[in-house]
């Protein structure tokens, strides 16, 4: 198969898919070429879109590739998706998601210790939307469940890894400010997600990313490097 033909197939896959596609998935579809040629075709497509000044581009996100719109058109997309109120996350959900994103893995008790309220319903909402998942159990009395973000979370906020989360100012467990955590996530587009206008994904899509892997990229802070949960409150 010629590279030009492969590019057309890849372009069709990117256009039709509602979630990032990995090179391995493309290989399963385009059996006539290998991963190296697929990567070459992807880079050529990316370059062509940029040179033509199109309203979209090929973007690497959550370990795969996706066709997304340019940020300059965000305001128009906001208006288009504003009617989709069902996509909105409540303020408690946003606060809880921000805490999990920056403090993962974290227990429900740890989240409640920071927020000061019960989060059973919010945890269920975030899990149903595939933004968080159970990552294991803490080595402590009762073996409480630990929560972390998913690859869908990366997809939703246009992140390649957790390392791209905005850096928060130094803080201790005694003076953690929920608003500070939420503001950090806001810098990566939480308002777009709240209105259902994220460039990469919308929550009402029928087929979502696999949530069997926690979004813990290589080089991300290890649990033991993070402040201990529930201390100093």
C-alpha positions in Angstrom: 0.0 0.0 0.0 1.3 3.5 -0.9 1.7 6.0 1.9 -0.8 8.4 0.2 -3.5 5.7 0.4 -2.6 4.9 4.0 -3.0 8.6 4.9 -6.5 8.7 3.5 -7.4 5.6 5.6 -5.9 7.1 8.7 -7.6 10.4 8.1 -10.9 8.6 7.8 -10.3 6.8 11.1 -9.4 10.0 12.9 -12.4 11.7 11.5 -14.9 9.0 12.5 -13.5 8.2 15.9 -14.9 9.9 19.0 -11.8 9.0 21.1 -8.0 8.9 20.6 -6.7 6.1 18.4 -3.4 4.4 19.1 -0.9 3.4 16.5 -1.5 -0.2 17.5 -5.2 0.1 16.8 -4.4 1.6 13.4 -2.1 -1.3 12.7 -5.0 -3.8 13.3 -7.0 -2.0 10.7 -4.3 -1.2 8.1 -2.5 -4.5 8.0 -0.5 -3.6 4.8 1.8 -1.1 6.6 3.8 -1.1 9.8 3.8 1.2 12.8 6.7 3.3 11.4 4.8 4.1 8.2 1.6 4.9 10.2 3.6 7.3 12.4 5.0 8.9 9.2 1.6 9.3 7.7 0.3 10.9 10.9 3.1 13.4 11.0 2.4 14.3 7.3 -1.3 14.7 8.0 -0.5 17.0 10.9 1.9 19.1 8.8 -0.6 19.3 5.9 -3.4 20.6 8.2 -1.1 23.2 9.7 0.1 24.4 6.4 -3.4 24.7 5.0 -4.6 26.6 8.0 -7.5 24.2 8.7 -9.7 24.7 11.7 -8.6 21.3 13.1 -5.4 19.4 13.7 -4.0 16.0 14.7 -3.3 16.0 18.4 -1.6 13.4 20.5 -3.6 12.8 23.7 -4.0 10.1 26.3 -1.6 7.8 24.4 -3.3 8.1 21.1 -4.1 10.5 18.2 -7.3 12.5 17.6 -8.6 15.1 15.3 -9.4 18.2 17.3 -10.5 21.8 16.6 -8.1 24.8 17.0 -8.5 26.8 20.3 -9.4 29.9 18.3 -12.8 28.4 17.6 -13.5 27.6 21.2 -16.0 30.4 21.7 -18.1 29.2 18.9 -18.0 25.7 20.2 -19.0 26.9 23.6 -22.2 28.4 22.2 -22.9 25.3 20.2 -22.6 23.0 23.2 -24.0 25.3 25.8 -27.5 23.7 25.3 -26.1 20.3 26.4 -26.8 21.0 30.1 -26.6 17.3 30.8 -22.9 17.4 30.2 -22.3 19.8 33.1 -20.5 18.8 36.2 -21.7 20.3 39.5 -19.5 22.5 41.6 -19.0 19.7 44.2 -18.1 17.3 41.4 -15.5 19.8 40.0 -14.0 20.3 43.4 -13.8 16.6 44.1 -12.3 15.9 40.7 -9.7 18.5 41.2 -8.7 17.0 44.6 -8.4 13.5 43.1 -6.5 14.8 40.1 -3.8 16.5 42.3 -3.8 14.1 45.3 -4.2 10.7 43.7 -4.3 8.0 44.8 -6.6 9.2 47.6 -9.3 7.6 49.8 -12.9 8.8 50.1 -12.1 9.8 53.7 -9.1 11.8 52.5 -11.4 13.7 50.0 -14.0 14.3 52.7 -11.3 15.5 55.1 -10.4 18.2 52.6 -13.9 19.1 51.4 -15.5 18.7 54.8 -18.6 17.0 53.4 -19.8 13.5 52.4 -18.8 12.7 48.8 -20.5 9.3 48.2 -22.8 10.7 45.5 -20.1 12.8 43.8 -17.8 9.8 43.7 -20.5 7.7 42.0 -21.1 10.5 39.5 -17.5 10.9 38.5 -17.1 7.1 38.3 -20.2 6.8 36.1 -18.7 9.4 33.8 -15.4 7.4 33.7 -13.4 10.3 35.0 -12.2 8.4 38.1 -11.8 4.8 39.0 -10.7 2.5 41.9 -6.9 2.2 41.8 -6.5 -0.2 44.8 -6.7 -0.2 48.5 -4.6 1.7 51.1 -2.4 -0.3 53.4 -4.2 0.9 56.5 -6.8 -0.5 59.0 -10.0 -1.3 57.0 -8.1 -1.3 53.7 -10.0 1.8 52.4 -10.4 2.1 48.6 -8.1 4.5 46.7 -9.3 6.6 43.8 -7.4 8.1 40.8 -8.2 9.6 37.5 -8.6 7.7 34.2 -7.3 8.0 30.7 -10.8 9.5 30.0 -9.9 12.3 32.3 -6.8 13.0 30.2 -8.9 12.9 27.1 -11.6 15.2 28.5 -9.1 17.9 29.6 -6.8 17.5 26.6 -3.8 16.3 28.6 -1.1 13.9 27.4 -0.2 13.0 31.0 -0.7 14.2 34.6 2.6 16.0 34.3 0.8 18.6 32.2 -1.5 19.6 35.1 -0.7 23.2 36.1 1.7 23.4 39.1 0.1 24.5 42.3 1.9 26.7 44.8 3.5 24.8 47.7 1.0 23.9 50.4 0.8 21.7 53.5 -2.1 19.4 54.4 -3.0 21.8 57.2 -3.8 24.7 54.8 -5.0 23.0 51.6 -7.5 25.2 49.8 -10.1 23.4 47.7 -10.4 26.6 45.5 -6.6 26.4 44.8 -6.9 22.8 43.6 -9.9 23.7 41.5 -8.2 26.8 40.1 -5.2 24.7 39.0 -7.5 22.3 37.1 -9.4 25.3 35.7 -6.3 26.5 33.9 -6.5 23.3 31.8 -10.1 24.0 30.6 -12.4 22.9 33.4 -15.0 25.6 32.3 -15.1 24.0 28.9 -15.7 20.6 30.5 -18.4 22.1 32.7 -20.3 23.4 29.7 -19.6 20.2 27.7 -17.4 22.1 25.3 -14.0 20.4 25.7 -12.2 20.3 22.4 -11.4 16.6 22.7 -14.5 14.9 24.1 -18.1 15.2 25.2 -19.6 13.0 28.0 -22.6 11.8 26.1 -20.6 9.9 23.5 -21.7 6.3 23.3 -18.2 4.6 23.2 -15.7 5.8 25.7 -12.0 5.1 26.4 -11.1 2.0 28.3 -10.9 3.0 32.0 -8.9 -0.1 33.1 -5.8 2.0 33.3 -5.2 4.7 35.7 -3.7 7.9 34.3 -0.4 7.5 36.1 2.2 8.5 33.4 5.9 7.7 33.7 7.6 10.2 35.8 4.5 11.3 37.7 4.9 11.8 41.4 4.7 8.6 43.4 2.1 8.2 46.3 4.9 8.3 48.9 6.1 11.6 47.5 2.7 13.3 48.1 1.6 14.7 51.4 -0.1 12.2 53.7 -3.8 12.1 53.7 -5.8 13.4 56.7 -2.8 14.9 58.5 -2.9 18.2 60.3 -6.6 18.7 60.0 
